[in-house]
Amino acid sequence: MKHKAPAVTELIRTNYCFIENNDDTSQHLERYLPSLQSDRDMILFFRDGNQLYVDPESDGSNGMDLDRIPWQTARSVSKEATMNDIIPLFQESDYIMVTELTGHPVGYVTAADALAACYQSHQYLEAYFEAMIETMDASVSMIDDQENTVVWTPGAERIFSIKAKDILGKPMPEFFPVDMLQILKTHKTGEGVFQKLHQPRPDIYVLINSNPIRLNGKIIGSVVAETDITSEVRLNQELFNATSKVHQLQQQMAHLNPSSDPFSQIKGTSKAIKRTVDMCRKIGSTKATVLILGESGVGKELFAKAIHDIREKPDAPFIAINCGAIPPSLFESELFGYEKGAFSGADLNGKKGKIQLAAGGTLFLDEIGEMPLEMQVKLLRVLQEKKFYAVGGTKQLNADFRVIAATNRDLEEQVKKGDFREDLYYRLNVVTLVVPPLRERREDIIELTHCFLNEFALSYNRLIQDIPQEVLLDLLHYHWPGNIRELRNTIERLVVFSSDGTIERDYLPLSILSNRNGKDLPQVVPTTGAFQTLQEELEAHEKQIILYALKMENGNKLAAAKRLGLSRATLYNKMNKFGIFD
């Protein structure tokens, strides 16, 4: 580890004599006198109370007269001290005595030795650093505290076509737009980034890692490492264009010859989705109850349908019921059905419930976590006894169906809170399938985008030629809290607005645009120079956003409502509330 400063103990010299000012001082000096006279390199330390002195050239020629020796002030440190501890002490003395924790001396360190050791460490460090910089394939650049470029690797030269001799020592903002320099953001905020998609110039895309450079807690510069992915981005675009026609043909063929693969509707080739599909295939060989977990919008019903198709006969029914969409008062009749005259307003002929309709097939209980507690008891009894009664009925009916349940809630937490029955949870949780969110399978975004783009292009009779690189990068960079459902809605929005067949970045929702730009929506600053109440401030900024959307859509309220993710009626209500008139 020659590139690091040595330990203090590595620099200790032991050719010294040490005496203290006490009754035995003269005897001690007399004892060391032969050593001082025979060894010209021997130095003498003398402690007088709390003060330490040194005579580096003493040879004993002054005899016992200590007052006549030309003493210099010295300092002492414990042998546990570091180079950082002793370097400042050399401003007061060229000699530092090193002692045990008990105070007993073990040697000394000189300023000359420390300087030589630090210089050698610096030489090694500089040699390692220069070799590392020259060897690196990636782009690495650094700035100092004045934003001047201090490192510019060959990789940076290749990516940015700027020679090191032209940029080193000069402010980096002279060569790039300030708002595109992640290194400056890191330098000012102290926040690093990892694997962030970045665009330092309009024609270049990179993955960037950045970190501030700190010394003694103070930021003295910043460093970034960038990997050029421009070719990959362009290849993705070419792949998009090349596969668009393939997907169109696949969709046309699907209408003519429906696929026998139950998983044909589940798109993606990522490891996460392949692993989930493989688990579904294994589940398909059983009749076990399945609990599907996953965030809202990940496509839990698609997986439920695929499991049903793979383990049931072609004509077996698949009956889905959304437990969160049915009022508690109607839940029992929806699930069990009812006999004629069971209650006022009931169908005179009665009605079959979902359980009867699912006979010989699958009952899919979506959003099972929202099922009312009183219904959970009755469902559990049906699952255990395989028998039930219709509402108002006296005849016991057989329940012949398989159950697949799905939820985006934490059922274990609901059980602890008493919002979900523990016995029903364990009855449903025989086989668990977790569907990954879209942010964990980003490599599938391109394929899903193809599918949705072609689907809506056909639906709206729009000839979409291609999708711009910057839009595709926006989609890849977004975190998709609404998962595939949100992506599908976003693609539909792009197609709706692309009346001339051209997709533009401005058609994206504001949430996606603000995420990619690293900027928020209109900045929250006091609208009147001083803060009002929180509600007043929120309403003022909501009004600004609506005005901005109307301006973007040239006053078209329907288009503005779509851009804002609102219904037209909601937009009209808000316009009236805020006094926005034509």
ZAMAR-416840 format. One line per field, with one value per residue (C-alpha): residue number from 1; residue in three letters; z, x, y. Coordinates in pm, whole numbers, plus 50000, padded with zeros to 5 digits. Last residue first. Layout:
N
resi: c(NUM, ...)
resn: c(ALA, ...)
w: c(Z, ...)
u: c(X, ...)
v: c(Y, ...)
***
This chain:
582
resi: c(582, 581, 580, 579, 578, 577, 576, 575, 574, 573, 572, 571, 570, 569, 568, 567, 566, 565, 564, 563, 562, 561, 560, 559, 558, 557, 556, 555, 554, 553, 552, 551, 550, 549, 548, 547, 546, 545, 544, 543, 542, 541, 540, 539, 538, 537, 536, 535, 534, 533, 532, 531, 530, 529, 528, 527, 526, 525, 524, 523, 522, 521, 520, 519, 518, 517, 516, 515, 514, 513, 512, 511, 510, 509, 508, 507, 506, 505, 504, 503, 502, 501, 500, 499, 498, 497, 496, 495, 494, 493, 492, 491, 490, 489, 488, 487, 486, 485, 484, 483, 482, 481, 480, 479, 478, 477, 476, 475, 474, 473, 472, 471, 470, 469, 468, 467, 466, 465, 464, 463, 462, 461, 460, 459, 458, 457, 456, 455, 454, 453, 452, 451, 450, 449, 448, 447, 446, 445, 444, 443, 442, 441, 440, 439, 438, 437, 436, 435, 434, 433, 432, 431, 430, 429, 428, 427, 426, 425, 424, 423, 422, 421, 420, 419, 418, 417, 416, 415, 414, 413, 412, 411, 410, 409, 408, 407, 406, 405, 404, 403, 402, 401, 400, 399, 398, 397, 396, 395, 394, 393, 392, 391, 390, 389, 388, 387, 386, 385, 384, 383, 382, 381, 380, 379, 378, 377, 376, 375, 374, 373, 372, 371, 370, 369, 368, 367, 366, 365, 364, 363, 362, 361, 360, 359, 358, 357, 356, 355, 354, 353, 352, 351, 350, 349, 348, 347, 346, 345, 344, 343, 342, 341, 340, 339, 338, 337, 336, 335, 334, 333, 332, 331, 330, 329, 328, 327, 326, 325, 324, 323, 322, 321, 320, 319, 318, 317, 316, 315, 314, 313, 312, 311, 310, 309, 308, 307, 306, 305, 304, 303, 302, 301, 300, 299, 298, 297, 296, 295, 294, 293, 292, 291, 290, 289, 288, 287, 286, 285, 284, 283, 282, 281, 280, 279, 278, 277, 276, 275, 274, 273, 272, 271, 270, 269, 268, 267, 266, 265, 264, 263, 262, 261, 260, 259, 258, 257, 256, 255, 254, 253, 252, 251, 250, 249, 248, 247, 246, 245, 244, 243, 242, 241, 240, 239, 238, 237, 236, 235, 234, 233, 232, 231, 230, 229, 228, 227, 226, 225, 224, 223, 222, 221, 220, 219, 218, 217, 216, 215, 214, 213, 212, 211, 210, 209, 208, 207, 206, 205, 204, 203, 202, 201, 200, 199, 198, 197, 196, 195, 194, 193, 192, 191, 190, 189, 188, 187, 186, 185, 184, 183, 182, 181, 180, 179, 178, 177, 176, 175, 174, 173, 172, 171, 170, 169, 168, 167, 166, 165, 164, 163, 162, 161, 160, 159, 158, 157, 156, 155, 154, 153, 152, 151, 150, 149, 148, 147, 146, 145, 144, 143, 142, 141, 140, 139, 138, 137, 136, 135, 134, 133, 132, 131, 130, 129, 128, 127, 126, 125, 124, 123, 122, 121, 120, 119, 118, 117, 116, 115, 114, 113, 112, 111, 110, 109, 108, 107, 106, 105, 104, 103, 102, 101, 100, 99, 98, 97, 96, 95, 94, 93, 92, 91, 90, 89, 88, 87, 86, 85, 84, 83, 82, 81, 80, 79, 78, 77, 76, 75, 74, 73, 72, 71, 70, 69, 68, 67, 66, 65, 64, 63, 62, 61, 60, 59, 58, 57, 56, 55, 54, 53, 52, 51, 50, 49, 48, 47, 46, 45, 44, 43, 42, 41, 40, 39, 38, 37, 36, 35, 34, 33, 32, 31, 30, 29, 28, 27, 26, 25, 24, 23, 22, 21, 20, 19, 18, 17, 16, 15, 14, 13, 12, 11, 10, 9, 8, 7, 6, 5, 4, 3, 2, 1)
resn: c(ASP, PHE, ILE, GLY, PHE, LYS, ASN, MET, LYS, ASN, TYR, LEU, THR, ALA, ARG, SER, LEU, GLY, LEU, ARG, LYS, ALA, ALA, ALA, LEU, LYS, ASN, GLY, ASN, GLU, MET, LYS, LEU, ALA, TYR, LEU, ILE, ILE, GLN, LYS, GLU, HIS, ALA, GLU, LEU, GLU, GLU, GLN, LEU, THR, GLN, PHE, ALA, GLY, THR, THR, PRO, VAL, VAL, GLN, PRO, LEU, ASP, LYS, GLY, ASN, ARG, ASN, SER, LEU, ILE, SER, LEU, PRO, LEU, TYR, ASP, ARG, GLU, ILE, THR, GLY, ASP, SER, SER, PHE, VAL, VAL, LEU, ARG, GLU, ILE, THR, ASN, ARG, LEU, GLU, ARG, ILE, ASN, GLY, PRO, TRP, HIS, TYR, HIS, LEU, LEU, ASP, LEU, LEU, VAL, GLU, GLN, PRO, ILE, ASP, GLN, ILE, LEU, ARG, ASN, TYR, SER, LEU, ALA, PHE, GLU, ASN, LEU, PHE, CYS, HIS, THR, LEU, GLU, ILE, ILE, ASP, GLU, ARG, ARG, GLU, ARG, LEU, PRO, PRO, VAL, VAL, LEU, THR, VAL, VAL, ASN, LEU, ARG, TYR, TYR, LEU, ASP, GLU, ARG, PHE, ASP, GLY, LYS, LYS, VAL, GLN, GLU, GLU, LEU, ASP, ARG, ASN, THR, ALA, ALA, ILE, VAL, ARG, PHE, ASP, ALA, ASN, LEU, GLN, LYS, THR, GLY, GLY, VAL, ALA, TYR, PHE, LYS, LYS, GLU, GLN, LEU, VAL, ARG, LEU, LEU, LYS, VAL, GLN, MET, GLU, LEU, PRO, MET, GLU, GLY, ILE, GLU, ASP, LEU, PHE, LEU, THR, GLY, GLY, ALA, ALA, LEU, GLN, ILE, LYS, GLY, LYS, LYS, GLY, ASN, LEU, ASP, ALA, GLY, SER, PHE, ALA, GLY, LYS, GLU, TYR, GLY, PHE, LEU, GLU, SER, GLU, PHE, LEU, SER, PRO, PRO, ILE, ALA, GLY, CYS, ASN, ILE, ALA, ILE, PHE, PRO, ALA, ASP, PRO, LYS, GLU, ARG, ILE, ASP, HIS, ILE, ALA, LYS, ALA, PHE, LEU, GLU, LYS, GLY, VAL, GLY, SER, GLU, GLY, LEU, ILE, LEU, VAL, THR, ALA, LYS, THR, SER, GLY, ILE, LYS, ARG, CYS, MET, ASP, VAL, THR, ARG, LYS, ILE, ALA, LYS, SER, THR, GLY, LYS, ILE, GLN, SER, PHE, PRO, ASP, SER, SER, PRO, ASN, LEU, HIS, ALA, MET, GLN, GLN, GLN, LEU, GLN, HIS, VAL, LYS, SER, THR, ALA, ASN, PHE, LEU, GLU, GLN, ASN, LEU, ARG, VAL, GLU, SER, THR, ILE, ASP, THR, GLU, ALA, VAL, VAL, SER, GLY, ILE, ILE, LYS, GLY, ASN, LEU, ARG, ILE, PRO, ASN, SER, ASN, ILE, LEU, VAL, TYR, ILE, ASP, PRO, ARG, PRO, GLN, HIS, LEU, LYS, GLN, PHE, VAL, GLY, GLU, GLY, THR, LYS, HIS, THR, LYS, LEU, ILE, GLN, LEU, MET, ASP, VAL, PRO, PHE, PHE, GLU, PRO, MET, PRO, LYS, GLY, LEU, ILE, ASP, LYS, ALA, LYS, ILE, SER, PHE, ILE, ARG, GLU, ALA, GLY, PRO, THR, TRP, VAL, VAL, THR, ASN, GLU, GLN, ASP, ASP, ILE, MET, SER, VAL, SER, ALA, ASP, MET, THR, GLU, ILE, MET, ALA, GLU, PHE, TYR, ALA, GLU, LEU, TYR, GLN, HIS, SER, GLN, TYR, CYS, ALA, ALA, LEU, ALA, ASP, ALA, ALA, THR, VAL, TYR, GLY, VAL, PRO, HIS, GLY, THR, LEU, GLU, THR, VAL, MET, ILE, TYR, ASP, SER, GLU, GLN, PHE, LEU, PRO, ILE, ILE, ASP, ASN, MET, THR, ALA, GLU, LYS, SER, VAL, SER, ARG, ALA, THR, GLN, TRP, PRO, ILE, ARG, ASP, LEU, ASP, MET, GLY, ASN, SER, GLY, ASP, SER, GLU, PRO, ASP, VAL, TYR, LEU, GLN, ASN, GLY, ASP, ARG, PHE, PHE, LEU, ILE, MET, ASP, ARG, ASP, SER, GLN, LEU, SER, PRO, LEU, TYR, ARG, GLU, LEU, HIS, GLN, SER, THR, ASP, ASP, ASN, ASN, GLU, ILE, PHE, CYS, TYR, ASN, THR, ARG, ILE, LEU, GLU, THR, VAL, ALA, PRO, ALA, LYS, HIS, LYS, MET)
w: c(47729, 48106, 48392, 48718, 48941, 49038, 48688, 48537, 48801, 48717, 48344, 48398, 48602, 48327, 48062, 48259, 48399, 48320, 48271, 47905, 47855, 48003, 47784, 47474, 47565, 47652, 47325, 47410, 47197, 47351, 47515, 47625, 47784, 47965, 48094, 48216, 48397, 48555, 48666, 48825, 49018, 49134, 49280, 49429, 49604, 49739, 49871, 50039, 50200, 50338, 50172, 50131, 50044, 49703, 49577, 49401, 49661, 49484, 49395, 49071, 48767, 48738, 48870, 48681, 48633, 48268, 48253, 48556, 48451, 48112, 48261, 48512, 48249, 48039, 47698, 47395, 47418, 47308, 46964, 46783, 46413, 46235, 46157, 46432, 46681, 46984, 47014, 46943, 47221, 47465, 47381, 47452, 47791, 47877, 47801, 48007, 48301, 48284, 48255, 48584, 48756, 48947, 48614, 48712, 48394, 48223, 47959, 47863, 47840, 47639, 47390, 47366, 47305, 47039, 46845, 46785, 46432, 46131, 46312, 46055, 46264, 46224, 46589, 46672, 46433, 46574, 46919, 46895, 46704, 46971, 47252, 47114, 47027, 47367, 47538, 47342, 47433, 47800, 47843, 47924, 48213, 48404, 48767, 48694, 48540, 48869, 48918, 48950, 49271, 49264, 49588, 49614, 49912, 50031, 49992, 50294, 50492, 50433, 50504, 50846, 50926, 50846, 50698, 50853, 51198, 51196, 51201, 50919, 50717, 50758, 50630, 50345, 50217, 49944, 49567, 49559, 49359, 49419, 49203, 49316, 49151, 49112, 49204, 49472, 49525, 49618, 49934, 49875, 50106, 49905, 50006, 49910, 49741, 49974, 49978, 49964, 49891, 50267, 50310, 50024, 50086, 50458, 50383, 50147, 50422, 50676, 50423, 50344, 50696, 50671, 50354, 50056, 49993, 50025, 49758, 49495, 49220, 49315, 49003, 49012, 48783, 48599, 48648, 48815, 48776, 48701, 49022, 49226, 49047, 49155, 48955, 48953, 49048, 48797, 48945, 48953, 49296, 49366, 49707, 49844, 49792, 49563, 49309, 49454, 49491, 49368, 49587, 49496, 49358, 49619, 49899, 49767, 49719, 50062, 50068, 49751, 49466, 49312, 49565, 49538, 49163, 49038, 48756, 48616, 48390, 48256, 48127, 47750, 47671, 47963, 48263, 48368, 48113, 48045, 48414, 48479, 48176, 48298, 48640, 48476, 48266, 48575, 48761, 48487, 48664, 48697, 49074, 49247, 49273, 49453, 49298, 49541, 49384, 49514, 49406, 49109, 48990, 48658, 48590, 48893, 48713, 48406, 48626, 48787, 48442, 48356, 48668, 48588, 48230, 48362, 48588, 48338, 48081, 47759, 47768, 47669, 47844, 47591, 47446, 47789, 47728, 47413, 47170, 46965, 46773, 46395, 46187, 46460, 46589, 46234, 46216, 46554, 46453, 46125, 46314, 46556, 46272, 46113, 46436, 46469, 46231, 46353, 46718, 46642, 46462, 46764, 46999, 46779, 46807, 47185, 47186, 46963, 47195, 47501, 47590, 47944, 48171, 48489, 48682, 48942, 49157, 49333, 49669, 49869, 50237, 50503, 50561, 50187, 49974, 49606, 49499, 49319, 48973, 48777, 48427, 48156, 47832, 47537, 47278, 46989, 47190, 47419, 47783, 47763, 48077, 48183, 48544, 48635, 48979, 49100, 49362, 49573, 49697, 49576, 49398, 49280, 49194, 48983, 48819, 48730, 48589, 48318, 48085, 48253, 48217, 47840, 47755, 47659, 47853, 48143, 48197, 48315, 48175, 48328, 48098, 47808, 47496, 47597, 47687, 47334, 47282, 47059, 47333, 47343, 47219, 47428, 47736, 47688, 47654, 48006, 48110, 48463, 48611, 48440, 48616, 48817, 49071, 49341, 49105, 48817, 48725, 48415, 48341, 48007, 47998, 47853, 48147, 48096, 48074, 48389, 48582, 48478, 48582, 48919, 48994, 48909, 49112, 49411, 49388, 49366, 49651, 49871, 49795, 49883, 50206, 50304, 50219, 50412, 50715, 50712, 50684, 50959, 51195, 51391, 51739, 51948, 52210, 52486, 52802, 52826, 52947, 52609, 52465, 52327, 51998, 52015, 51728, 51587, 51332, 51571, 51570, 51210, 51236, 51473, 51184, 51020, 51345, 51366, 50995, 50994, 51251, 51629, 51805, 51884, 52121, 52040, 52155, 52066, 52064, 52146, 52059, 52316, 52256, 52555, 52796, 53063, 53078, 53214, 53270, 53000, 52716, 52488, 52537, 52162, 52114, 51753, 51756, 52088, 52184, 52433, 52592, 52823, 53074, 53356, 53196, 52950, 52763, 52432, 52300, 51948, 51831, 51475, 51584, 51770, 51992, 52190, 52249, 52345, 52591, 52750, 52809, 53167, 53246, 53129, 53352, 53652, 53592, 53572, 53884, 54104, 53834, 53484, 53261, 53031, 52692, 52457, 52092, 51807, 51795, 51476, 51416, 51056, 51035, 51375, 51233, 50980, 50618, 50388, 50119, 49767, 49905, 50000)
u: c(43644, 43616, 43844, 43685, 43863, 43551, 43403, 43723, 43730, 43376, 43450, 43761, 43560, 43298, 43567, 43707, 44055, 44398, 44548, 44633, 44293, 44117, 44323, 44227, 43858, 43892, 44055, 44182, 44496, 44590, 44911, 44725, 44451, 44717, 44891, 44561, 44485, 44834, 44799, 44458, 44605, 44879, 44628, 44420, 44724, 44827, 44478, 44463, 44804, 44704, 44870, 45245, 45394, 45489, 45133, 45169, 45406, 45635, 45557, 45739, 45528, 45564, 45888, 46212, 46445, 46361, 46263, 46031, 45870, 45779, 45635, 45415, 45310, 45146, 45310, 45173, 45451, 45696, 45540, 45395, 45332, 45044, 44865, 44605, 44876, 44676, 44476, 44783, 44983, 44690, 44648, 45019, 44980, 44673, 44865, 45163, 44935, 44769, 45111, 45234, 45041, 45355, 45542, 45903, 45974, 46313, 46206, 45898, 46095, 46359, 46092, 45969, 46323, 46382, 46073, 45799, 45742, 45510, 45176, 44896, 44588, 44263, 44169, 44150, 44427, 44668, 44539, 44646, 44967, 45080, 44973, 45177, 45483, 45480, 45461, 45767, 45961, 45858, 45969, 46330, 46193, 46101, 46134, 45975, 45679, 45581, 45646, 45348, 45376, 45210, 45111, 44989, 44776, 44710, 44333, 44261, 44540, 44380, 44032, 44144, 44314, 44007, 44083, 44047, 44162, 44471, 44702, 44503, 44524, 44903, 44916, 44684, 44923, 44706, 44732, 44496, 44411, 44211, 44190, 43934, 43837, 43471, 43208, 42987, 42686, 42353, 42147, 41778, 41604, 41654, 41603, 41961, 42107, 42235, 42587, 42791, 43160, 43206, 43542, 43533, 43165, 43229, 43518, 43299, 43038, 43290, 43453, 43111, 43074, 43423, 43345, 43573, 43832, 44135, 43989, 44066, 43974, 43800, 43829, 43588, 43715, 43544, 43307, 43051, 43155, 42800, 42679, 42945, 42879, 42517, 42217, 41918, 41553, 41270, 41084, 41405, 41443, 41300, 41174, 41363, 41383, 41080, 41247, 41551, 41884, 42242, 42532, 42804, 42598, 42324, 42580, 42758, 42453, 42451, 42832, 42830, 43021, 43331, 43594, 43525, 43565, 43408, 43546, 43382, 43590, 43362, 43493, 43444, 43813, 43863, 44053, 44419, 44595, 44304, 44241, 44608, 44607, 44290, 44445, 44764, 44565, 44366, 44685, 44792, 45040, 44785, 44757, 45055, 45093, 44981, 44800, 44654, 44592, 44367, 44505, 44370, 44719, 44907, 44844, 45049, 45362, 45271, 45204, 45548, 45707, 45508, 45641, 46001, 45959, 45818, 46117, 46375, 46249, 46090, 45763, 45400, 45127, 44845, 45006, 45011, 44724, 44904, 44645, 44667, 44363, 44403, 44244, 44226, 44572, 44710, 44610, 44768, 45086, 45099, 45075, 45338, 45574, 45509, 45613, 45915, 46145, 46049, 46099, 46421, 46549, 46459, 46621, 46932, 46938, 46925, 47191, 47416, 47378, 47461, 47789, 47896, 47962, 48167, 48129, 48344, 48284, 48493, 48604, 48290, 48373, 48351, 48726, 48777, 48479, 48452, 48087, 47960, 47833, 47730, 47595, 47435, 47481, 47280, 47435, 47288, 47117, 47421, 47470, 47171, 47149, 47000, 47095, 47299, 47381, 47342, 47527, 47387, 47624, 47386, 47625, 47889, 47626, 47434, 47760, 47854, 47505, 47580, 47280, 47145, 47488, 47500, 47840, 48188, 48222, 48034, 48345, 48558, 48912, 49212, 49175, 48938, 49154, 49443, 49194, 49055, 48681, 48495, 48235, 48232, 48585, 48751, 48560, 48693, 49043, 48995, 48935, 49043, 49093, 48810, 48750, 48427, 48600, 48589, 48757, 48601, 48634, 48574, 48555, 48438, 48465, 48757, 48984, 49353, 49479, 49290, 49411, 49774, 49752, 49603, 49851, 50146, 49997, 49943, 50297, 50444, 50223, 50334, 50698, 50632, 50461, 50757, 51013, 50819, 50783, 51154, 51251, 51010, 51174, 51011, 51117, 51166, 50997, 50943, 50747, 50427, 50208, 50032, 50376, 50571, 50679, 50896, 50840, 51138, 51136, 50931, 50645, 50520, 50605, 50309, 50061, 50195, 50169, 49798, 49731, 50027, 49847, 49883, 49873, 50245, 50139, 50264, 50547, 50660, 51005, 51135, 51502, 51786, 52125, 52305, 52440, 52171, 52234, 52583, 52686, 52946, 52900, 53094, 52827, 52788, 52463, 52364, 51990, 51929, 51566, 51325, 50997, 50792, 50547, 50803, 51146, 51186, 51516, 51566, 51918, 52011, 52245, 52366, 52729, 52743, 53055, 53021, 52645, 52679, 52962, 52760, 52443, 52544, 52671, 52342, 52149, 52370, 52327, 51951, 51916, 51755, 51505, 51494, 51420, 51655, 51613, 51885, 51819, 51904, 51562, 51408, 51032, 50908, 50706, 50545, 50386, 50194, 50279, 50077, 49903, 50031, 50278, 50000)
v: c(53149, 53162, 53055, 53175, 52924, 52730, 52755, 52616, 52342, 52235, 52239, 52024, 51773, 51752, 51697, 51406, 51458, 51314, 51661, 51598, 51435, 51740, 51971, 51771, 51796, 52164, 52270, 52619, 52598, 52261, 52388, 52703, 52496, 52289, 52604, 52752, 52426, 52425, 52786, 52716, 52425, 52662, 52905, 52624, 52478, 52819, 52888, 52544, 52594, 52932, 53230, 53254, 53591, 53732, 53689, 53354, 53212, 52966, 52607, 52547, 52464, 52086, 51950, 51921, 51627, 51650, 51284, 51295, 51626, 51481, 51163, 51346, 51600, 51329, 51272, 51456, 51713, 51443, 51424, 51124, 51177, 51003, 51331, 51278, 51190, 51311, 50990, 50774, 50935, 50905, 50536, 50490, 50658, 50450, 50132, 50247, 50331, 49989, 49827, 49977, 50259, 50367, 50366, 50466, 50667, 50625, 50375, 50577, 50900, 50718, 50608, 50966, 51096, 50836, 50938, 50675, 50549, 50565, 50575, 50533, 50607, 50411, 50470, 50098, 49999, 50258, 50166, 49802, 49882, 50125, 49891, 49603, 49807, 49979, 49639, 49527, 49843, 49833, 49472, 49566, 49771, 49456, 49568, 49908, 49723, 49564, 49190, 48949, 48745, 48403, 48232, 47874, 47770, 48125, 48117, 47895, 48064, 48405, 48270, 48145, 48477, 48683, 49021, 49367, 49253, 49471, 49169, 49007, 49327, 49323, 48966, 49064, 49331, 49482, 49459, 49164, 48853, 48538, 48225, 47972, 47643, 47550, 47295, 47447, 47221, 47375, 47336, 47404, 47647, 47966, 48329, 48412, 48106, 47838, 47694, 47373, 47296, 47259, 47432, 47681, 47757, 47812, 48046, 48248, 48290, 48414, 48649, 48792, 48933, 49083, 49277, 49189, 49460, 49234, 49005, 49271, 49021, 48699, 48481, 48187, 47913, 47630, 47337, 47563, 47928, 48045, 47884, 48065, 48393, 48387, 48270, 48498, 48473, 48458, 48753, 48956, 49114, 49459, 49356, 49058, 48681, 48691, 48464, 48285, 48456, 48440, 48327, 48580, 48864, 48812, 48820, 49127, 49345, 49514, 49532, 49745, 49574, 49734, 49625, 49254, 49260, 48937, 48727, 48411, 48185, 47912, 47576, 47534, 47482, 47243, 47374, 47371, 47592, 47820, 47893, 47970, 48202, 48375, 48437, 48565, 48811, 48911, 49005, 49244, 49474, 49758, 49774, 49619, 49245, 48934, 48637, 48382, 48041, 47762, 47425, 47229, 47137, 47113, 47479, 47579, 47461, 47665, 47967, 47934, 47939, 48252, 48427, 48332, 48455, 48784, 48848, 48725, 48975, 48851, 49040, 49018, 48821, 48779, 48465, 48300, 48056, 47931, 47794, 48112, 48232, 48187, 48461, 48724, 48627, 48651, 49016, 49081, 48902, 49096, 49425, 49302, 49220, 49559, 49731, 49504, 49689, 50035, 49942, 49758, 50064, 50274, 50026, 50028, 50405, 50380, 50108, 50321, 50619, 50406, 50579, 50497, 50793, 50825, 51149, 51322, 51630, 51891, 52025, 51946, 52002, 51730, 51717, 51669, 51569, 51478, 51469, 51159, 51077, 50769, 50823, 50615, 50805, 50940, 51169, 51372, 51646, 51682, 51585, 51345, 51136, 50802, 50751, 50444, 50581, 50939, 51144, 51425, 51695, 51964, 52200, 51951, 51690, 51941, 52052, 51693, 51635, 51889, 51929, 52245, 52413, 52368, 52212, 52336, 52663, 52499, 52277, 52568, 52531, 52354, 52058, 52129, 52172, 51947, 51670, 51671, 51717, 51471, 51409, 51030, 50963, 51236, 51124, 50771, 50914, 51055, 51414, 51504, 51853, 52044, 52376, 52405, 52634, 52362, 52119, 51926, 51561, 51353, 50983, 50841, 50467, 50272, 50336, 50254, 50613, 50714, 50408, 50464, 50832, 50742, 50466, 50694, 50981, 50754, 50619, 50969, 51092, 50804, 50893, 51257, 51156, 50937, 51207, 51471, 51244, 51161, 51528, 51632, 51385, 51104, 50991, 50682, 50461, 50721, 50621, 50829, 50542, 50531, 50457, 50748, 50903, 51218, 51459, 51647, 51931, 52145, 52393, 52364, 51995, 51959, 52003, 51681, 51479, 51406, 51350, 51115, 50906, 50880, 50541, 50579, 50856, 51203, 51432, 51782, 51946, 52296, 52338, 52330, 52500, 52332, 52598, 52555, 52183, 52230, 51868, 51857, 52098, 51861, 51596, 51540, 51732, 51795, 51717, 51896, 51843, 51999, 51888, 52107, 51958, 51948, 51985, 51701, 51664, 51484, 51420, 51316, 51041, 51087, 51167, 50836, 50805, 51130, 51101, 50735, 50807, 51090, 50884, 50785, 51136, 51280, 51041, 51122, 51494, 51459, 51242, 51511, 51595, 51745, 51444, 51261, 51094, 50973, 50902, 50665, 50495, 50634, 50586, 50618, 50293, 50365, 50681, 50471, 50533, 50763, 50561, 50491, 50239, 50000)
***
